[in-house]
Every structure is written in C-alpha cells, then in structure tokens.
Amino acid sequence: MCNRAKIFGGNRNGVSAVEFALVAPIFLALVFGIICFSTLMSTYNGVQQLVAEAARAAVAGLSDNERDQIARDFVTGNAVGYPFIDPSKIQVSTASNAATSTFQVAVRYDMSDSFVYRFGDLLPLPQPVFQRSSVIQRGGY
C-alpha cells in the first residue's frame, strides 16, 4: 500500500494537462473580454470621429439646409471606411440654434447586430443604441 502511494505521488504524467484545464478557461475569457471591449470602443470612437468630421464638413454650407445635406452626404459616403460600422444602422440628425449661432450634427447608431451583443447573457454590456454629436459655430456671414 505504501509503494502505491509513493508511485502515485511521484507520477508527474498529466500535470500539464490539469494545469491547462484550470488556466485555459480564465485565459480565454480574458482574451474574449478584451476583444469585445475593443470592438465596443472602436465602434464608439469611429462614430464620434464620423460625426466630428461631418460637422467640420458642414461648415462649408451657406444655409442650414445646405449644411444638413453636406453632413448627411458625408456620413453616408464615409461610413464604409470604418471597420465596425454598418452604414445601414446609422441615423443622422441635424439641428440649428439661432440664439447661439451653432449647428449640431448627431449620429445615432444601433450595434445590436454586432457579434458582441450575441453574448449578452454572458457579459455586462452597455445599451446597443447610442448617440454621438458634434457642434460647430456658424459664421462668415
């Protein structure tokens, strides 16, 4: 009986498999979380950059209607250049404030079809629909 205990205690076969079985799920969950978080942040940043550039492009308009059209055309024309943004999920709105002489461009994006939200039961995720906006000063007239 004592010999069996020594043989069992001294046998190191399979130790690395047990260690892998303990560490692999934690490691894979960490990597998957990093991928999901990076996708969310990239999408948020892409939408913010898109709306900021649309507002900058709208400066060229002479009237609010022209600014609105320039901003909408810019967003629809350049959304395909962002890797995680689906142009069909974008809603653009503009607003003008005569009291403060500003023009606002807002983009609302729905990322509920993103692969990240397919794991909604496993991860605590923010709302899939979010909005980013940018304001420019009207001037030059």
Buried (B, 14 or more C-beta within 10 A) or exposed (E): EEEEEEEEEEEEEEEEEEEEEEEEEEEEEEEBEEEBEEBBEBBBEBBBBBBBBBBBBBBEBEEBEEBBBBBBBBBEEBBEEBEBBBEEBBEBBBEBEEEEEBBBBBBBBBBEEBEBBEEEEEEEBEEBEBEBBBBBEBEEE
